Amino acid sequence: MRKVLRWAFVPFLVLAGMPAGARAEEMVLGVCCHPGYVRLMPLDWDGVFRWIKGCGARLCRVDWGVDWAVQDALLAAADKAGVEVLPVLFPPSPAEDTEQAWYETSRRYGKECARRYRGHLQFFELSNERECHCMTKWPGGGDRDGATMGDYDQAKYAPIRGMLRGLAEGVREGNHEALRLIGTAGWLHFGFIDLLVRDGVPFDVLVWHWYSEMGDMTGSIKSYSGTYTVLDKLTGYGKPVWVTEGNLRNGCLGGNEQVQAEYLARTIKSLAATGKIGAYVVYELFDEPYLLSAGGEAFYGLVHCEWGLSEGREFPGARGTIGVREVEGRRALVLEWDFADGGRYVSANWLPRTPVAADELRLTLCSAVGHLPLLLRFVDATGEHLQAQVEVDLTGGWQELSFPIRRPWGNTWAGNKDGVIDQPLRGVWIGVRKNGVAQGEVALSRASLWREGVRAYDWDAALNEVFVPRQAWGRLKELTKSP
């Protein structure tokens, strides 16, 4: 049986560079992950936990559903690495969107999770940012600040209350020693916690999210509804307080590595010095190239990930894999596809470490398929997607192909929607369309972006890794004195 870490909320993070005379309670450092990493990135769970341990983190916050096989594999790797797992519970949806239906479904699910992983998991975060689904709006649009109970729609709140009560009671039934975490998307959303306290929804730890645009969590925050000293308000509930999501808003979008690193280091030291925060969890461990459509969501990583997989889920059915291996004497990134069950495309999403101004894309490719209908999608500085379809013939081993980054485009959407590339580029999708071979693979040994005949950015599988630590990862390593 796995031995869980018994922290008693005064764990292990030793911060370097504390001001002289400052004495803080120790604070846990964690990172957020997603189970989809293993499938959408060329990485396994052992690799995930090596990166976590490498920066000194000891807690891994992950989404938790009903895919028990994936979760069992994750826990096995965490056990080997000595990392504690904080699951964020997402119960299956009931047949009816009512408080009672959510309560019953969530209670069964919570009990099963706690019972199944008794002795393996100590903490359970009960869903994520649920208050955002019931906040009221201003007449002209936009959420209220969430500081009072009146900022929430009671009809929408009721099913959420049922879910959280069900999860809380179910977890306690499944494991009487487990600790239940409940919180919000952060900022001034105290009104939601006040509702839960009023209604007797039980929890053991209060969790909060805090991003850079929200201000200084250790100071006073002024809003239309009043001025609040956030930490005093949070500790006033009489529960241990954890920050389970925090980062510079949009992470390294635009290439802000140093800004991100300085923000995280400053924030972690500041919160640790208060002695009021039991854990700080960075959102998140890796960049997510497969989320290029989601703007800054792809760029939050402590570790840069150059490549990710997209299966075109807007057209269900396609399956794909992505990985690095030897092909025809070269180390290469290999994209496999299978359209037997439908879908329209599978792509390797390329996320350069910094934005790149470019007018040409060059790819060195190899495939036994021969004729390939490729999809090329460029994501510009505004987030606009500009897509082209090209036909290529790959015969005779490795070939270098050149593609100009200019009109005509087959489709454009998102961003400023002007149909023009606004430099620099954020990323590139390199995909295979369904109207070719139903199953196959293509290998890529090198990808480069050029500007006026000069190479502006290059990724060579023989020389470059897919995963590279960003500055923030190194700063956390320094803060925690990780060996």
ChimeraX attribute file (.defattr): number of C-alpha atoms within 10 A of each C-alpha:
attribute: neighborCount
match mode: 1-to-1
recipient: residues
	/A:1	7
	/A:2	15
	/A:3	12
	/A:4	17
	/A:5	16
	/A:6	10
	/A:7	11
	/A:8	8
	/A:9	17
	/A:10	15
	/A:11	17
	/A:12	17
	/A:13	23
	/A:14	20
	/A:15	19
	/A:16	13
	/A:17	9
	/A:18	15
	/A:19	9
	/A:20	6
	/A:21	6
	/A:22	8
	/A:23	12
	/A:24	18
	/A:25	19
	/A:26	21
	/A:27	25
	/A:28	25
	/A:29	26
	/A:30	30
	/A:31	26
	/A:32	23
	/A:33	19
	/A:34	15
	/A:35	16
	/A:36	10
	/A:37	18
	/A:38	18
	/A:39	15
	/A:40	22
	/A:41	24
	/A:42	20
	/A:43	16
	/A:44	14
	/A:45	17
	/A:46	17
	/A:47	12
	/A:48	21
	/A:49	23
	/A:50	14
	/A:51	19
	/A:52	27
	/A:53	19
	/A:54	17
	/A:55	26
	/A:56	24
	/A:57	25
	/A:58	24
	/A:59	24
	/A:60	26
	/A:61	24
	/A:62	19
	/A:63	18
	/A:64	21
	/A:65	17
	/A:66	14
	/A:67	9
	/A:68	12
	/A:69	8
	/A:70	15
	/A:71	18
	/A:72	12
	/A:73	14
	/A:74	20
	/A:75	19
	/A:76	15
	/A:77	19
	/A:78	23
	/A:79	18
	/A:80	11
	/A:81	16
	/A:82	17
	/A:83	21
	/A:84	23
	/A:85	25
	/A:86	22
	/A:87	22
	/A:88	19
	/A:89	22
	/A:90	19
	/A:91	23
	/A:92	12
	/A:93	12
	/A:94	14
	/A:95	9
	/A:96	10
	/A:97	13
	/A:98	16
	/A:99	20
	/A:100	17
	/A:101	18
	/A:102	26
	/A:103	24
	/A:104	18
	/A:105	20
	/A:106	29
	/A:107	26
	/A:108	18
	/A:109	23
	/A:110	29
	/A:111	20
	/A:112	18
	/A:113	25
	/A:114	25
	/A:115	20
	/A:116	14
	/A:117	16
	/A:118	18
	/A:119	15
	/A:120	19
	/A:121	24
	/A:122	22
	/A:123	21
	/A:124	26
	/A:125	26
	/A:126	26
	/A:127	21
	/A:128	17
	/A:129	16
	/A:130	19
	/A:131	24
	/A:132	16
	/A:133	12
	/A:134	19
	/A:135	24
	/A:136	19
	/A:137	14
	/A:138	10
	/A:139	7
	/A:140	6
	/A:141	8
	/A:142	10
	/A:143	15
	/A:144	19
	/A:145	18
	/A:146	23
	/A:147	21
	/A:148	17
	/A:149	18
	/A:150	14
	/A:151	21
	/A:152	24
	/A:153	15
	/A:154	16
	/A:155	11
	/A:156	17
	/A:157	21
	/A:158	16
	/A:159	20
	/A:160	22
	/A:161	23
	/A:162	22
	/A:163	28
	/A:164	27
	/A:165	25
	/A:166	29
	/A:167	35
	/A:168	27
	/A:169	21
	/A:170	25
	/A:171	28
	/A:172	21
	/A:173	18
	/A:174	21
	/A:175	21
	/A:176	13
	/A:177	15
	/A:178	19
	/A:179	17
	/A:180	20
	/A:181	25
	/A:182	26
	/A:183	26
	/A:184	24
	/A:185	18
	/A:186	22
	/A:187	19
	/A:188	25
	/A:189	24
	/A:190	22
	/A:191	20
	/A:192	25
	/A:193	22
	/A:194	15
	/A:195	18
	/A:196	18
	/A:197	13
	/A:198	10
	/A:199	11
	/A:200	11
	/A:201	18
	/A:202	18
	/A:203	22
	/A:204	17
	/A:205	22
	/A:206	22
	/A:207	26
	/A:208	24
	/A:209	21
	/A:210	23
	/A:211	23
	/A:212	17
	/A:213	10
	/A:214	13
	/A:215	13
	/A:216	16
	/A:217	18
	/A:218	16
	/A:219	12
	/A:220	14
	/A:221	16
	/A:222	12
	/A:223	12
	/A:224	8
	/A:225	12
	/A:226	8
	/A:227	11
	/A:228	15
	/A:229	15
	/A:230	19
	/A:231	17
	/A:232	13
	/A:233	12
	/A:234	21
	/A:235	14
	/A:236	10
	/A:237	14
	/A:238	11
	/A:239	14
	/A:240	19
	/A:241	24
	/A:242	24
	/A:243	22
	/A:244	29
	/A:245	21
	/A:246	23
	/A:247	23
	/A:248	23
	/A:249	18
	/A:250	18
	/A:251	27
	/A:252	27
	/A:253	21
	/A:254	17
	/A:255	16
	/A:256	15
	/A:257	22
	/A:258	14
	/A:259	14
	/A:260	25
	/A:261	23
	/A:262	15
	/A:263	17
	/A:264	22
	/A:265	16
	/A:266	11
	/A:267	21
	/A:268	22
	/A:269	19
	/A:270	16
	/A:271	22
	/A:272	23
	/A:273	20
	/A:274	15
	/A:275	14
	/A:276	20
	/A:277	25
	/A:278	24
	/A:279	26
	/A:280	28
	/A:281	24
	/A:282	28
	/A:283	25
	/A:284	24
	/A:285	27
	/A:286	27
	/A:287	27
	/A:288	28
	/A:289	28
	/A:290	24
	/A:291	17
	/A:292	25
	/A:293	16
	/A:294	13
	/A:295	18
	/A:296	18
	/A:297	21
	/A:298	23
	/A:299	30
	/A:300	25
	/A:301	28
	/A:302	31
	/A:303	24
	/A:304	27
	/A:305	26
	/A:306	22
	/A:307	26
	/A:308	27
	/A:309	28
	/A:310	24
	/A:311	24
	/A:312	18
	/A:313	13
	/A:314	9
	/A:315	11
	/A:316	14
	/A:317	16
	/A:318	21
	/A:319	20
	/A:320	22
	/A:321	22
	/A:322	24
	/A:323	19
	/A:324	18
	/A:325	14
	/A:326	14
	/A:327	18
	/A:328	11
	/A:329	8
	/A:330	14
	/A:331	18
	/A:332	23
	/A:333	24
	/A:334	22
	/A:335	23
	/A:336	19
	/A:337	24
	/A:338	21
	/A:339	23
	/A:340	12
	/A:341	10
	/A:342	14
	/A:343	19
	/A:344	17
	/A:345	28
	/A:346	28
	/A:347	27
	/A:348	29
	/A:349	25
	/A:350	22
	/A:351	27
	/A:352	22
	/A:353	22
	/A:354	18
	/A:355	19
	/A:356	21
	/A:357	19
	/A:358	22
	/A:359	20
	/A:360	19
	/A:361	20
	/A:362	17
	/A:363	18
	/A:364	17
	/A:365	20
	/A:366	24
	/A:367	22
	/A:368	13
	/A:369	15
	/A:370	14
	/A:371	14
	/A:372	20
	/A:373	18
	/A:374	22
	/A:375	19
	/A:376	23
	/A:377	24
	/A:378	25
	/A:379	27
	/A:380	24
	/A:381	22
	/A:382	17
	/A:383	23
	/A:384	25
	/A:385	26
	/A:386	27
	/A:387	21
	/A:388	17
	/A:389	16
	/A:390	12
	/A:391	12
	/A:392	11
	/A:393	13
	/A:394	19
	/A:395	13
	/A:396	10
	/A:397	12
	/A:398	18
	/A:399	16
	/A:400	14
	/A:401	13
	/A:402	14
	/A:403	13
	/A:404	12
	/A:405	21
	/A:406	14
	/A:407	12
	/A:408	12
	/A:409	16
	/A:410	12
	/A:411	12
	/A:412	19
	/A:413	14
	/A:414	17
	/A:415	18
	/A:416	15
	/A:417	14
	/A:418	12
	/A:419	19
	/A:420	16
	/A:421	23
	/A:422	17
	/A:423	15
	/A:424	17
	/A:425	24
	/A:426	28
	/A:427	26
	/A:428	25
	/A:429	26
	/A:430	20
	/A:431	25
	/A:432	27
	/A:433	20
	/A:434	21
	/A:435	12
	/A:436	15
	/A:437	17
	/A:438	14
	/A:439	14
	/A:440	16
	/A:441	18
	/A:442	21
	/A:443	25
	/A:444	24
	/A:445	25
	/A:446	20
	/A:447	18
	/A:448	18
	/A:449	26
	/A:450	20
	/A:451	15
	/A:452	9
	/A:453	10
	/A:454	11
	/A:455	14
	/A:456	15
	/A:457	18
	/A:458	14
	/A:459	18
	/A:460	17
	/A:461	19
	/A:462	13
	/A:463	9
	/A:464	12
	/A:465	14
	/A:466	20
	/A:467	17
	/A:468	16
	/A:469	17
	/A:470	21
	/A:471	19
	/A:472	24
	/A:473	23
	/A:474	17
	/A:475	18
	/A:476	23
	/A:477	18
	/A:478	17
	/A:479	20
	/A:480	18
	/A:481	14
	/A:482	15
	/A:483	9
